[in-house]
Amino acid sequence: MGKIYKQLCIEERTMIQTQLSMGRKPGKIAQELGCSAGTLSPVG
């Protein structure tokens, strides 16, 4: 069985952007959301 992925809703994306702009670490935000830090990392 493969991994199960969950897309972030607009509210989660907005919260992430706000917290990143405030200097919060992506890993800490991801932990609070229950997702991987890689989910918050830019690709490419």
C-alpha positions as YAML, in Angstrom:
chain: A
units: angstrom
residues:
- id: 1
  name: MET
  ca: [0.00, 0.00, 0.00]
- id: 2
  name: GLY
  ca: [1.33, 3.48, -0.92]
- id: 3
  name: LYS
  ca: [1.45, 6.66, 1.07]
- id: 4
  name: ILE
  ca: [-1.71, 8.65, 1.67]
- id: 5
  name: TYR
  ca: [-1.42, 12.33, 0.84]
- id: 6
  name: LYS
  ca: [-3.66, 15.16, 2.02]
- id: 7
  name: GLN
  ca: [-3.86, 18.46, 0.19]
- id: 8
  name: LEU
  ca: [-3.73, 21.62, 2.27]
- id: 9
  name: CYS
  ca: [-6.87, 23.74, 2.30]
- id: 10
  name: ILE
  ca: [-6.75, 27.49, 1.65]
- id: 11
  name: GLU
  ca: [-7.03, 28.26, 5.37]
- id: 12
  name: GLU
  ca: [-4.01, 26.06, 6.13]
- id: 13
  name: ARG
  ca: [-2.02, 27.63, 3.28]
- id: 14
  name: THR
  ca: [-2.84, 31.13, 4.53]
- id: 15
  name: MET
  ca: [-1.86, 30.23, 8.09]
- id: 16
  name: ILE
  ca: [1.42, 28.70, 6.86]
- id: 17
  name: GLN
  ca: [2.27, 31.79, 4.80]
- id: 18
  name: THR
  ca: [1.52, 34.08, 7.74]
- id: 19
  name: GLN
  ca: [3.60, 32.05, 10.17]
- id: 20
  name: LEU
  ca: [6.53, 31.75, 7.72]
- id: 21
  name: SER
  ca: [6.50, 35.53, 7.22]
- id: 22
  name: MET
  ca: [6.68, 35.89, 11.02]
- id: 23
  name: GLY
  ca: [9.89, 33.84, 11.00]
- id: 24
  name: ARG
  ca: [8.51, 30.52, 12.28]
- id: 25
  name: LYS
  ca: [10.40, 27.41, 11.24]
- id: 26
  name: PRO
  ca: [8.70, 25.22, 8.59]
- id: 27
  name: GLY
  ca: [9.39, 22.08, 10.62]
- id: 28
  name: LYS
  ca: [7.57, 23.45, 13.65]
- id: 29
  name: ILE
  ca: [4.57, 24.58, 11.59]
- id: 30
  name: ALA
  ca: [4.43, 21.18, 9.87]
- id: 31
  name: GLN
  ca: [4.56, 19.39, 13.22]
- id: 32
  name: GLU
  ca: [1.59, 21.40, 14.46]
- id: 33
  name: LEU
  ca: [-0.35, 20.60, 11.27]
- id: 34
  name: GLY
  ca: [0.58, 16.93, 11.43]
- id: 35
  name: CYS
  ca: [2.32, 16.90, 8.07]
- id: 36
  name: SER
  ca: [5.87, 16.53, 6.76]
- id: 37
  name: ALA
  ca: [8.22, 19.53, 6.77]
- id: 38
  name: GLY
  ca: [8.74, 18.74, 3.08]
- id: 39
  name: THR
  ca: [5.12, 19.75, 2.52]
- id: 40
  name: LEU
  ca: [6.08, 23.31, 3.38]
- id: 41
  name: SER
  ca: [9.34, 23.41, 1.43]
- id: 42
  name: PRO
  ca: [9.39, 25.06, -2.00]
- id: 43
  name: VAL
  ca: [10.07, 22.72, -4.91]
- id: 44
  name: GLY
  ca: [12.52, 23.59, -7.65]
...
